[in-house]
Amino acid sequence: MGWIGEAMESIRSLRIRQVASQAISLGMIVTSALVIWKALICITGSESPVVVVLSESMEPGFQRGDILFLHMSKDPIRAGEIVVFNVDGRPIPIVHRVIKVHEQSDSGEVDVLTKGDNNKLDDRILYAPDQLWLHQHHIVGRAVGFLPYAGWVTIIMTEKPIFKYLLIGALGLLAISSN
């Protein structure tokens, strides 16, 4: 019969109360994760307090698969800082170092130019057409810490969706069949 057959038998034998209890437990886990995420957003001041490095552009400082922890403060951004930014028309944020800062004399706002440590040229080619600098609203956060290689799970599940579906299916079977 195998483990799949046993799991199906277990599913059939569940009572409505058990199913409701497991559904509530699953809902509590999802809700807890969302509350933690929203709390991190409030604490860090960043719309995305955690990001995964997706390319080799920041090597040797950060490797592909590293998780970065972000914070956003009101202090002006300085050259040498590592920032995460969004570019108009691109859905995925980019992690690069600030190489130049341009302070606008009339408004006092600071615009920045970025570059990946492993790239030969600055990021103007990545910016929107005719955009020479990143403005404050493009900056998602400043890197304040990192966890090496912990983001590979995210990369693998994004690049190979079959692993994501297998993991979700296995967790679903585990949740349904556990007593």
JOJOTA-V773636 format. One line per field, one symbol per residue. phi: phi as a letter, one per 30 degrees, with the letter a starting at -180 (. if undefined). psi: psi as a letter, one per 30 degrees, with the letter a starting at -180 (. if undefined). burial: + if it has 9 or more other C-alpha atoms within 8 Angstrom, else -. A space follows every 50 residues. Layout:
phi->???
psi->???
burial->???
This chain:
phi->.iddddddddddddceddddddddddddddddddddddddddddicdbdb bcdcbcdcdddbcejdccccbbbddddcejdcbcbcceicdcdccbcdcb bbcdddcidccbccadeccdcddeddddeiccbdceddddlcdbaabdid ddeddddddbeeddddddddddddddddc
psi->elfeeeeeeeeefkleeeeeeeeeeeeeeeeeeeeeeeeeeeefgkfjfk lkkflgfgkfeklkfkkkklkklfkkklkflklklkkkfkfklkjlkkfk kjkkeefglkllklkkegkellgfffllkgkflkleffkelkkflljkff gfeeeefefifeeeeeeeeeeeeeeefk.
burial->-----+++-++------++--+-----------------++--+++-++- +++--++++--+++++++++++------+-+++++++-----+-++++++ +--+-----++++++++++--+++--++----+++--++++++--+-+++ ++--+++---+-++--------+--++--
